[in-house]
Amino acid sequence: MKLIVDIGNSAAKLVAFDGNEPIEQIKTPGNTLEGIDNFTRKYHFTRGIVGSVTDITPEAGAALDALDFPMMRLTADTPVPITNHYRTPRTLGADRVAAVVGARELKPDENLLIIDAGTCITYEMVDRHGNYWGGNIAPGMQMRLHALHEFTARLPLVDADGEVPGMGSDTETAIRAGVLRGMKYEIEGYIKSLRAKYPSLQVFLTGGDRINFDEGIKSITLSDKYIVPRGLNKILDYNYDKK
């Protein structure tokens, strides 16, 4: 069994993997990794990996160091099973690298666009030969909703759940439709643009945000909430097998 720790901006995921398959996932505060002791007592882990988009706090680091099995830390120097063409690899988030590797684990030999909707929404492109050409970063759903409230004098903070009309009939629906339909059109625009170059493009949607579109985006062909943990698991195995 392997322990996969994915520390994001707002929380951490602890995932137990048996081979290539996730068995259980829990969420915990990323700054403390509270609950990791109980989780690791539940399974017989022999190794693990941690990927983080933030600096690991002393509390979280101590929790990881206290484990009785080796925990690999994903860094910019860690070998990964893709060819990385990003010009500044040391600024590339662990979650972005892992998402690409995880998608290729599920769909090898395909041209892939991976859309990860979380605190930020990221778009990553990897071709069927394993060349990662980079990606884009945009504000996520909650960031957009909060920005409209915090950077204006009178606009309210609107919940993402609710009516999403074509055009808003009041301020609440205007904000919700503006954010959610804007994200939908943004996603569809990326897919359309990349499909012009890669007609057989496969599109993954993952991430913590459940996007409340009034209708689905038919161009999204695959959905898997474990894309990033799958990628971390693959990176762990890739490095373990090289020893």
C-alpha positions as CSV (number, residue, x, y, z in Angstrom):
1,M,0.0,0.0,0.0
2,K,1.1,3.5,-0.8
3,L,0.2,6.8,0.9
4,I,-0.3,9.7,-1.5
5,V,-0.4,13.2,0.1
6,D,-1.6,16.1,-2.1
7,I,-1.4,19.4,-0.4
8,G,-3.3,22.1,-2.1
9,N,-4.0,25.8,-1.4
10,S,-7.1,25.1,0.7
11,A,-6.8,21.6,2.0
12,A,-4.8,18.3,1.7
13,K,-5.9,15.0,0.4
14,L,-4.6,11.7,1.8
15,V,-5.2,8.8,-0.5
16,A,-4.5,5.1,0.0
17,F,-3.4,3.4,-3.1
18,D,-3.3,-0.4,-3.7
19,G,-1.1,-0.7,-6.8
20,N,-2.6,1.7,-9.3
21,E,-6.0,2.0,-7.7
22,P,-7.2,4.5,-5.0
23,I,-8.8,2.8,-2.1
24,E,-9.8,5.6,0.2
25,Q,-9.4,9.4,0.4
26,I,-9.8,11.8,3.2
27,K,-9.4,15.6,3.3
28,T,-7.5,17.3,6.1
29,P,-5.9,20.8,6.7
30,G,-2.8,21.1,4.7
31,N,-1.0,23.1,7.3
32,T,-1.2,20.4,10.0
33,L,-2.1,17.1,8.1
34,E,-4.4,16.4,11.1
35,G,-5.7,12.9,10.8
36,I,-2.7,11.4,9.1
37,D,-1.9,9.3,12.2
38,N,-5.3,7.5,12.2
39,F,-5.2,7.1,8.4
40,T,-1.8,5.5,8.4
41,R,-2.8,3.1,11.2
42,K,-5.7,1.9,9.1
43,Y,-3.5,0.6,6.3
44,H,-0.1,-1.1,6.0
45,F,1.8,1.5,4.0
46,T,5.3,0.7,2.8
47,R,6.1,4.0,1.0
48,G,4.5,7.2,0.0
49,I,4.9,10.6,-1.8
50,V,3.9,14.2,-1.0
51,G,3.3,16.9,-3.5
52,S,2.5,20.4,-2.4
53,V,1.7,23.7,-4.1
54,T,2.7,25.6,-0.9
55,D,5.6,25.5,1.5
56,I,5.2,22.5,3.9
57,T,4.7,23.9,7.4
58,P,6.8,22.7,10.3
59,E,3.8,21.0,11.7
60,A,3.0,19.1,8.5
61,G,6.7,18.3,8.0
62,A,6.9,16.9,11.5
63,A,3.8,14.7,10.9
64,L,5.4,13.3,7.7
65,D,8.8,12.8,9.3
66,A,7.2,10.8,12.1
67,L,5.9,8.1,9.7
68,D,7.5,4.8,9.9
69,F,7.9,4.3,6.1
70,P,9.8,6.4,3.6
71,M,7.9,9.5,2.1
72,M,9.3,10.9,-1.1
73,R,8.8,14.6,-1.7
74,L,8.1,15.8,-5.3
75,T,10.4,18.6,-6.3
76,A,11.5,20.2,-9.5
77,D,14.4,17.7,-9.6
78,T,12.3,14.6,-9.3
79,P,12.4,12.5,-12.4
80,V,8.9,12.2,-14.0
81,P,7.6,10.0,-16.9
82,I,7.0,12.9,-19.3
83,T,9.2,15.3,-21.3
84,N,8.8,18.7,-19.7
85,H,9.1,21.7,-22.1
86,Y,8.1,24.3,-19.5
87,R,10.6,27.1,-19.5
88,T,10.6,27.6,-15.8
89,P,10.3,24.1,-14.3
90,R,11.1,25.2,-10.8
91,T,8.0,27.4,-10.8
92,L,5.7,24.6,-12.1
93,G,3.3,23.5,-9.4
94,A,3.4,19.9,-8.2
95,D,-0.3,19.6,-8.8
96,R,0.1,20.6,-12.5
97,V,2.9,18.1,-13.1
98,A,1.0,15.3,-11.3
99,A,-2.2,16.0,-13.2
100,V,-0.5,15.6,-16.5
101,V,1.2,12.3,-15.4
102,G,-2.1,11.0,-13.9
103,A,-4.0,11.7,-17.1
104,R,-1.4,9.9,-19.2
105,E,-1.5,7.0,-16.9
106,L,-5.2,6.6,-17.7
107,K,-5.0,7.5,-21.4
108,P,-1.5,6.8,-22.7
109,D,-0.8,7.5,-26.4
110,E,-3.5,10.2,-26.6
111,N,-3.4,14.0,-27.0
112,L,-4.7,15.3,-23.7
113,L,-6.1,18.5,-22.2
114,I,-6.4,18.4,-18.4
115,I,-8.7,20.9,-16.8
116,D,-8.3,21.1,-13.0
117,A,-10.9,23.3,-11.3
118,G,-9.9,24.2,-7.8
119,T,-8.7,27.4,-6.2
120,C,-7.3,28.2,-9.6
121,I,-8.5,26.6,-12.8
122,T,-5.6,25.2,-14.8
123,Y,-5.3,24.0,-18.4
124,E,-2.5,21.5,-19.2
125,M,-1.6,20.1,-22.6
126,V,0.4,16.9,-23.2
127,D,0.7,15.2,-26.6
128,R,0.5,11.5,-27.3
129,H,4.3,11.2,-27.3
130,G,4.5,12.4,-23.6
131,N,5.6,16.0,-24.4
132,Y,4.2,18.5,-21.9
133,W,4.0,21.8,-23.6
134,G,2.8,23.8,-20.7
135,G,-0.6,25.3,-19.7
136,N,-2.5,28.2,-18.4
137,I,-3.7,29.4,-15.0
138,A,-6.9,31.3,-14.4
139,P,-8.9,32.3,-11.3
140,G,-11.1,29.5,-10.0
141,M,-14.8,29.7,-9.4
142,Q,-14.7,30.8,-5.7
143,M,-11.8,33.2,-6.5
144,R,-14.0,34.9,-9.2
145,L,-17.0,35.1,-6.9
146,H,-15.0,36.5,-4.0
147,A,-13.2,39.0,-6.3
148,L,-16.4,40.5,-7.5
149,H,-17.5,41.1,-3.9
150,E,-14.2,42.2,-2.5
151,F,-13.0,44.5,-5.3
152,T,-16.3,46.4,-5.7
153,A,-18.3,48.6,-3.3
154,R,-21.7,47.0,-3.6
155,L,-21.7,43.7,-5.3
156,P,-22.7,40.9,-2.9
157,L,-20.9,37.6,-2.3
158,V,-23.0,35.1,-4.3
159,D,-23.2,31.3,-3.7
160,A,-22.3,29.2,-6.7
161,D,-25.4,27.0,-6.2
162,G,-28.6,28.4,-7.7
163,E,-30.2,29.5,-10.9
164,V,-27.8,30.1,-13.9
165,P,-29.9,31.9,-16.6
166,G,-28.6,32.9,-20.0
167,M,-28.6,36.5,-18.8
168,G,-29.1,37.5,-15.2
169,S,-32.5,38.9,-14.1
170,D,-31.1,40.4,-10.9
171,T,-27.7,41.0,-9.3
172,E,-27.4,37.6,-7.8
173,T,-28.1,35.7,-11.0
174,A,-26.1,38.2,-13.0
175,I,-23.0,37.4,-10.9
176,R,-23.6,33.7,-10.8
177,A,-24.3,33.4,-14.5
178,G,-21.4,35.8,-15.3
179,V,-18.9,33.6,-13.4
180,L,-20.2,30.2,-14.3
181,R,-21.1,30.8,-17.9
182,G,-17.8,32.7,-18.3
183,M,-16.0,29.6,-17.0
184,K,-18.0,27.4,-19.3
185,Y,-17.3,29.5,-22.4
186,E,-13.6,29.7,-21.4
187,I,-13.4,26.0,-21.2
188,E,-15.2,25.5,-24.4
189,G,-12.9,28.0,-26.1
190,Y,-9.7,26.1,-25.0
191,I,-11.1,22.8,-26.2
192,K,-12.1,24.3,-29.6
193,S,-8.7,26.0,-30.0
194,L,-6.7,22.9,-29.2
195,R,-9.0,20.5,-31.2
196,A,-8.1,22.6,-34.3
197,K,-4.5,21.3,-33.8
198,Y,-5.3,18.0,-32.2
199,P,-8.6,16.7,-33.7
200,S,-8.6,13.6,-31.5
201,L,-8.0,15.5,-28.3
202,Q,-9.2,13.8,-25.1
203,V,-10.3,16.2,-22.3
204,F,-10.1,15.5,-18.6
205,L,-12.0,17.5,-16.0
206,T,-10.8,17.1,-12.4
207,G,-10.5,19.3,-9.2
208,G,-12.4,20.1,-6.1
209,D,-15.0,22.5,-7.5
210,R,-18.3,21.2,-8.6
211,I,-19.1,23.6,-11.4
212,N,-22.8,24.3,-11.4
213,F,-23.3,24.6,-15.2
214,D,-27.0,24.4,-16.2
215,E,-25.9,21.9,-18.8
216,G,-22.7,19.9,-19.3
217,I,-19.9,20.5,-21.7
218,K,-20.2,17.7,-24.2
219,S,-16.6,18.1,-25.3
220,I,-15.3,16.9,-21.9
221,T,-14.8,13.2,-22.5
222,L,-13.4,12.1,-19.1
223,S,-13.8,13.0,-15.5
224,D,-11.7,11.6,-12.6
225,K,-11.3,13.3,-9.2
226,Y,-8.1,11.2,-8.6
227,I,-6.1,12.6,-11.5
228,V,-3.5,14.4,-9.3
229,P,-3.2,11.5,-6.8
230,R,-2.9,9.1,-9.7
231,G,0.0,11.2,-11.0
232,L,1.8,11.3,-7.7
233,N,1.3,7.5,-7.4
234,K,2.8,7.0,-10.9
235,I,5.8,9.3,-10.1
236,L,6.4,7.4,-6.9
237,D,6.4,4.1,-8.8
238,Y,8.5,5.5,-11.6
239,N,11.2,6.5,-9.1
240,Y,11.0,3.4,-7.0
241,D,11.3,1.2,-10.1
242,K,14.5,3.1,-11.2
243,K,16.3,2.0,-8.0
